[in-house]
């Protein structure tokens, strides 16, 4: 959850639109869930609200940032959402004209040593399936 939220928050400043309050609330609930101060149900509701916020945007970067936040918070109920959050963050960077390679390196640098190998392996497998 920590990594997924960090990935989503890292791209929040590149949103060309105003930040819907539901997105900041979802991030807050995700942090509280991570600290054991919020329920999985509340995190799931916040994720649904963030997806609803994504539907109000037209710019691809804003949509991707909102989806990244929604997926990050959804990590509370299923860990695989963390990888999807990171992927949407990369999509946001690409949509904003930034460097996907630099963002990937930043994301990898945010990973703890205990999980870094697993995430890199999953990304490699995903990329191989897509090529």
Long-range contacts (C-beta under 8 A, 24 or more apart in sequence): 1-30, 1-33, 1-34, 1-72, 1-75, 1-76, 1-82, 2-34, 3-82, 3-86, 3-107, 3-110, 3-111, 3-112, 3-115, 3-119, 4-30, 4-71, 4-72, 4-75, 4-81, 4-82, 4-85, 4-86, 5-30, 5-31, 5-34, 5-72, 5-73, 5-85, 6-110, 7-68, 7-72, 7-85, 7-86, 7-89, 7-107, 7-110, 8-65, 8-68, 8-69, 8-71, 8-72, 8-85, 8-88, 8-89, 10-89, 10-103, 10-106, 10-107, 11-64, 11-65, 11-68, 11-89, 11-92, 11-93, 11-103, 12-65, 12-69, 14-61, 14-65, 14-92, 14-93, 14-96, 14-98, 15-59, 15-61, 15-62, 15-65, 15-92, 16-59, 16-61, 16-62, 16-96, 17-57, 17-59, 17-62, 20-53, 20-56, 20-66, 22-46, 22-49, 22-50, 22-52, 22-53, 23-50, 23-53, 23-65, 23-66, 23-69, 25-49, 26-50, 26-69, 26-70, 26-72, 26-73, 27-69, 27-72, 27-73, 29-73, 30-72, 30-73, 30-75, 30-76, 33-73, 33-76, 40-76, 40-77, 43-73, 43-74, 43-76, 43-77, 44-73, 44-74, 44-76, 44-77, 46-73, 47-71, 47-73, 47-74, 47-76, 59-95, 60-91, 60-95, 61-92, 61-95, 61-96, 64-88, 64-89, 64-91, 64-92, 64-95, 65-89, 65-92, 67-91, 68-92, 83-119, 83-122, 83-123, 83-126, 86-119
